[in-house]
Amino acid sequence: MNWQLRKCEKCGIYTLNKANCTACGGNVRIPHPAKFSPDDKYLKYRMAAKRSQ
């Protein structure tokens, strides 16, 4: 699935620009959560990354 909508990490504005925010120039990321699967083979890596933040 191809997500086009991005959200700025600094100001929280939604944009279609993939590089940076058009308002403040901050980094943008995909605001949607990852798809859940009960037999996810990468679950332990994501949980470890989440705990280390």
C-alpha positions, 0 to 999 in steps of 0.5 A: 500500500502506498501512503502519500500523506505525511506529517511533520515531526516538528509542527504537526502539519500534514503534507504531501511533500516527501522530503520535508515540511513546507511550513517549517522545514522539519522532517516528515514521517508517515502518520499511519501505524504499521499493519498488524499481523499475529504471526509477525516475524519482526515483532521482537525487533520492533518491541526492542526498538520501542523499549530503547527509545 
